[in-house]
């Protein structure tokens, strides 16, 4: 390590080998500190075996540098890996400029400033607008007196501050700095000093919650309602009293005519029931069921003309689950998990055989990524190309997407790579090789999702492709795909005896 103070005449070089200082000498150098490390844990095999792969450890180092750089914008930081400059952060005058350099212009333009101060704590920083929320919780950066920390308490306060503004399963991107008296916080909870304990949790929670809500209100994200708004002409406020003698008038609206509902169309597909159509019709005072004879010959002729003899009859529930009758019961298939398994194996094959086909985009998509995300794309660029993506890397953490894999679902091309990168950041690198991580992120984000309506042909194709995979019963992440419901179990629910 070499170091020198701004007013120092000469710097100092210290050499440490195995925890022992070997030499201390004067050296000429400018103000600043440089630390060079090699052969990490060479003499501690027990620690060395816990190190992950080179790429994983490099990402950890990069995360430490960028996180530290967020707290100290007045300092410059750089990281060089194998002669290539991976991070270059010159000194700037404020946290906004430093955050912009790390997370990129696009995301920074979607951040809302947070400011709050009282006698107990000072809170400053940035939170993302709801539409820029991320799919993982890992993008919440908290600092206490410039120390990076992990705090479920503070993260929960931020999440609650957004209330119902956040989309489902999305989490805000946050960079928040808290300044608090040292005697109000204990940093010695964990050896890494990333977990902390406050002397008064409720005070800090309340102020963080208030700071987030004030920031959202000031940015017009959270609407504010005037309590003294004038009454609209022709309307009177409803009485809230429930005392005896009060009456509440409910305005009458038009009553919709109930539409006859065909409840049992599915039964026409069941053997020995195709000659009848079951219909439900509401009566005047009671529910009535009617069985109408169907024209069996006409139905058979229609089925002969339209049905594919190779298809089985399937039904879709809530555009999320596919039902199929089997001998002795029925099976339920999660359509998203099924397509995820199919795409996972197809993506692995494409990367292994370098057979991925590209689908050219009419208008290229430009992504302005965070430093860690840009490094991830650089690291796996060859695998992206083998899968069928065409990516161009530019300076300033910019990636241009010219083409995506033909395996991707139509309509998902624009945001696919951005979503894949976010998913990649949260996958366990230790348990999967790089190709498996790419395939898992791709299959999760490119597949058929809940809410997509499928035709009979599409459902049959999905089931056929699923059972052609190596493991049709579990998604790549281990979630079940197929659930079987035996007929005996169904009959028990109706109190029937076999």
CORCOR-V102150 format. One record per residue. N is the residue number from 1. SS is DSSP state (@ for helix, = for strand, . for the rest). PSI is psi in whole degrees, 0 to 359 (* if undefined). OMEGA is omega in degrees with one decimal (none if undefined). Layout:
N/SS/PSI/OMEGA
N/SS/PSI/OMEGA
This chain:
1/./134/173.3
2/=/141/-176.8
3/=/156/176.6
4/=/145/177.9
5/./162/-179.2
6/./328/-178.3
7/./13/-178.1
8/./143/177.6
9/./316/179.0
10/./152/177.2
11/=/182/-178.6
12/=/137/174.8
13/=/129/178.7
14/=/130/176.0
15/=/125/-179.3
16/=/130/-179.2
17/=/114/179.0
18/./30/179.0
19/./2/-178.6
20/=/129/178.6
21/=/114/-177.5
22/=/326/-179.2
23/=/149/173.9
24/=/121/-175.2
25/=/158/176.1
26/=/148/179.6
27/=/147/177.7
28/./125/176.8
29/./160/178.1
30/./173/179.4
31/./140/179.7
32/=/183/-177.4
33/=/135/176.0
34/=/127/179.2
35/./123/177.4
36/./128/-177.0
37/./136/175.8
38/./158/178.5
39/./53/-177.7
40/./131/178.6
41/./31/-177.5
42/./331/-177.4
43/./12/177.6
44/./79/-176.2
45/@/326/-178.5
46/@/323/178.1
47/@/324/-175.1
48/@/327/-176.9
49/./344/178.1
50/./354/176.6
51/./143/178.3
52/./195/178.0
53/./165/-177.4
54/@/314/-178.1
55/@/320/-179.9
56/@/315/-179.8
57/@/325/177.3
58/@/322/177.2
59/@/321/178.0
60/@/317/178.8
61/@/316/179.8
62/@/321/178.8
63/@/320/178.5
64/@/318/-178.2
65/@/314/-178.2
66/@/323/178.1
67/@/316/177.7
68/@/322/-179.5
69/@/330/177.1
70/@/326/-176.7
71/@/339/-175.0
72/./73/-178.2
73/./338/-177.9
74/./350/178.6
75/./151/176.1
76/./145/-179.3
77/=/144/174.2
78/=/151/177.8
79/=/125/178.8
80/=/127/-178.9
81/=/117/178.9
82/./42/178.0
83/./357/179.7
84/=/133/179.8
85/=/109/-178.2
86/=/326/179.9
87/=/134/174.5
88/=/109/-177.7
89/=/95/177.1
90/./159/-179.8
91/./143/178.4
92/./177/-172.1
93/./347/-176.1
94/./168/-177.6
95/@/333/179.1
96/@/311/-178.6
97/@/322/179.3
98/@/316/178.9
99/@/321/179.1
100/@/321/179.8
101/@/330/-176.0
102/@/315/-173.7
103/@/350/176.4
104/./159/-176.4
105/@/319/-174.6
106/@/310/-179.3
107/@/323/-178.6
108/@/328/177.8
109/./347/178.7
110/./13/179.4
111/=/148/-179.6
112/=/129/178.8
113/=/144/178.4
114/=/127/175.8
115/=/132/177.1
116/=/141/179.8
117/=/136/169.8
118/./194/-177.2
119/./346/-174.1
120/./320/-172.8
121/=/154/171.8
122/=/129/-177.8
123/=/130/177.6
124/=/157/178.0
125/=/212/-173.8
126/=/144/171.8
127/=/149/-178.1
128/=/154/171.2
129/./155/-176.4
130/@/322/-177.6
131/@/347/178.3
132/@/11/179.5
133/./154/-174.6
134/=/168/-178.1
135/./354/-178.1
136/./160/-179.2
137/@/358/-170.0
138/@/357/-177.2
139/@/39/178.6
140/=/106/-175.3
141/=/117/-179.4
142/=/140/179.0
143/=/132/173.4
144/=/115/-177.5
145/./44/178.6
146/./7/176.4
147/=/123/177.1
148/=/133/-176.3
149/=/162/170.2
150/=/125/-178.1
151/./109/176.4
152/@/328/179.5
153/@/310/-177.5
154/@/321/178.1
155/@/321/179.0
156/@/322/178.2
157/@/319/177.7
158/@/314/-179.2
159/@/316/179.2
160/@/329/178.6
161/@/328/177.9
162/@/333/-179.5
163/@/229/-177.1
164/@/6/-178.7
165/@/335/-177.6
166/./138/172.1
167/./160/-178.7
168/./137/177.7
169/./34/175.1
170/./151/-175.3
171/=/139/-175.7
172/./147/171.5
173/./127/-175.2
174/=/143/168.8
175/=/102/-171.8
176/=/135/179.8
177/=/126/175.3
178/=/134/173.9
179/=/123/-173.4
180/=/153/178.8
181/./140/-176.5
182/@/330/-178.7
183/@/358/178.9
184/@/359/-176.5
185/=/140/178.2
186/=/116/-178.2
187/./3/-176.2
188/./34/179.2
189/./327/-175.3
190/./146/-179.4
191/./325/179.9
192/./352/178.7
193/./28/175.8
194/./340/177.1
195/=/140/-175.3
196/./166/177.1
197/=/131/178.6
198/=/151/176.1
199/./335/178.1
200/./91/-176.8
201/@/318/-174.4
202/@/324/178.7
203/@/312/-178.2
204/@/317/-179.7
205/@/313/-178.1
206/@/319/-178.0
207/@/324/175.7
208/@/317/177.8
209/@/315/-179.5
210/@/320/-179.3
211/@/318/-179.8
212/@/315/-178.5
213/@/322/176.9
214/@/321/179.2
215/@/317/179.9
216/@/321/179.1
217/@/319/-178.5
218/@/341/-179.1
219/./6/-179.6
220/./12/174.8
221/./317/178.9
222/./117/-177.8
223/./148/175.5
224/./133/-177.5
225/./132/178.9
226/./128/-178.5
227/./342/-178.3
228/./31/-179.7
229/./143/-179.3
230/./151/179.0
231/./135/-179.7
232/./138/-178.2
233/./134/178.1
234/./358/-179.6
235/./148/176.4
236/./146/-179.5
237/./142/179.3
238/./143/178.7
239/./137/177.7
240/./1/-178.8
241/./145/178.1
242/./16/-179.1
243/./156/-178.3
244/./137/-179.4
245/./337/177.4
246/./151/177.2
247/./146/179.1
248/./125/-179.6
249/./124/179.2
250/./118/-178.9
251/./140/179.8
252/./135/176.6
253/./172/178.9
254/./136/-179.9
255/./122/-180.0
256/./139/175.3
257/./126/-180.0
258/./134/-177.6
259/./138/178.1
260/./130/-174.9
261/=/130/177.1
262/./100/-174.1
263/./332/-166.7
264/./32/177.8
265/@/325/-177.7
266/@/332/-178.5
267/@/340/179.4
268/@/344/179.0
269/@/347/-177.2
270/./137/178.6
271/./143/178.4
272/./8/177.6
273/./8/-174.5
274/./350/-177.5
275/./2/-179.3
276/=/147/174.1
277/=/123/-179.0
278/=/131/-178.1
279/=/147/175.7
280/=/130/177.1
281/=/130/-178.9
282/=/135/177.2
283/./182/-178.7
284/./318/-175.3
285/./350/-178.5
286/./160/178.6
287/=/133/-179.6
288/=/143/176.0
289/=/136/179.7
290/=/141/176.2
291/=/118/-178.4
292/=/134/177.0
293/=/136/178.9
294/./158/177.7
295/./97/-173.1
296/@/321/-178.2
297/@/318/179.7
298/@/318/179.9
299/@/318/-179.5
300/@/320/178.9
301/@/319/179.4
302/@/317/-179.5
303/@/324/-179.3
304/@/326/-177.0
305/@/329/-170.8
306/@/335/-173.2
307/./145/173.9
308/./120/-177.0
309/./342/179.6
310/./356/-177.0
311/./152/171.6
312/./158/-178.6
313/./124/-178.6
314/=/155/178.4
315/=/147/-178.6
316/=/131/-179.8
317/=/122/177.2
318/./31/179.7
319/./36/-177.8
320/./327/-174.5
321/=/143/-179.4
322/=/128/179.8
323/=/139/176.2
324/=/136/177.1
325/=/133/175.3
326/=/171/177.6
327/./121/178.2
328/./16/177.5
329/=/215/178.2
330/=/161/175.4
331/=/149/178.1
332/=/129/-177.3
333/=/128/173.8
334/=/111/-172.0
335/@/325/179.5
336/@/314/179.7
337/@/324/179.0
338/@/312/-179.9
339/@/329/177.0
340/@/315/178.3
341/@/317/-179.2
342/@/310/-178.0
343/@/325/179.7
344/@/312/-178.3
345/@/324/177.1
346/@/321/179.3
347/@/319/177.2
348/@/316/178.9
349/@/319/-178.7
350/@/319/-179.6
351/@/323/-179.3
352/@/320/-177.5
353/@/359/-177.7
354/./45/-174.7
355/./13/-178.2
356/./134/179.6
357/./140/-177.3
358/=/141/174.9
359/=/109/-175.0
360/=/134/178.0
361/=/138/178.6
362/=/319/176.8
363/=/114/179.6
364/=/147/-179.6
365/=/129/178.5
366/=/126/-179.9
367/=/130/174.7
368/=/103/-168.8
369/./163/169.3
370/./162/-178.3
371/@/314/-178.3
372/@/324/179.3
373/@/319/178.7
374/@/319/178.0
375/@/325/179.0
376/@/319/177.9
377/@/317/177.6
378/@/318/-176.9
379/@/323/-174.0
380/./21/-175.3
381/@/320/-178.8
382/@/320/179.6
383/@/322/176.0
384/@/317/-179.9
385/@/319/179.5
386/@/329/-179.9
387/@/340/178.4
388/./2/177.5
389/./148/172.5
390/=/109/-174.0
391/=/141/174.5
392/=/128/-178.6
393/=/131/177.5
394/=/169/177.9
395/./164/178.9
396/./27/174.8
397/./32/-178.4
398/=/134/176.9
399/=/131/176.6
400/=/125/-179.6
401/=/112/178.8
402/=/331/-177.2
403/=/153/176.7
404/=/168/-179.2
405/=/141/177.2
406/./348/176.9
407/./343/-176.1
408/./145/177.7
409/./139/179.1
410/./136/179.4
411/./352/-178.4
412/./5/-170.5
413/@/318/-171.9
414/@/309/-175.0
415/@/5/-172.6
416/@/309/-175.8
417/@/318/178.6
418/@/315/179.7
419/@/323/177.7
420/@/317/-178.2
421/@/317/177.9
422/@/320/178.7
423/@/320/179.6
424/@/322/-178.2
425/@/335/-174.2
426/@/359/178.6
427/./144/179.9
428/./109/-176.9
429/./333/-175.0
430/./331/-173.7
431/./349/-174.4
432/./147/173.0
433/./166/-174.5
434/@/318/-179.3
435/@/321/178.8
436/@/323/178.7
437/@/317/177.6
438/@/315/-178.5
439/@/321/-179.4
440/@/316/178.6
441/@/320/179.9
442/@/312/-175.9
443/@/326/-178.4
444/@/326/-173.9
445/@/341/-174.9
446/@/353/-172.8
447/./177/175.1
448/./132/-176.9
449/./171/173.0
450/./137/179.9
451/./356/179.3
452/./123/178.8
453/./135/-177.7
454/./143/175.9
455/./172/177.1
456/@/317/-179.8
457/@/318/-178.8
458/@/320/178.7
459/@/318/178.5
460/@/318/179.0
461/@/321/179.8
462/@/315/-179.6
463/@/317/179.4
464/@/315/179.5
465/@/324/-179.3
466/@/312/-176.0
467/./3/170.5
468/./355/179.5
469/./171/-178.0
470/./334/-179.7
471/./86/-175.8
472/./1/-173.0
473/./353/-179.5
474/=/141/176.7
475/./168/178.9
476/./332/179.3
477/./359/175.8
478/./1/179.0
479/./146/179.1
480/=/145/178.3
481/./318/-174.6
482/=/131/175.6
483/=/130/-179.6
484/=/136/177.2
485/=/106/-177.6
486/=/151/179.5
487/@/324/179.5
488/@/320/179.7
489/@/321/178.4
490/@/317/-178.9
491/@/326/177.6
492/@/325/179.4
493/@/336/177.1
494/./14/179.1
495/./39/177.2
496/./149/177.3
497/./140/-179.7
498/./*/none
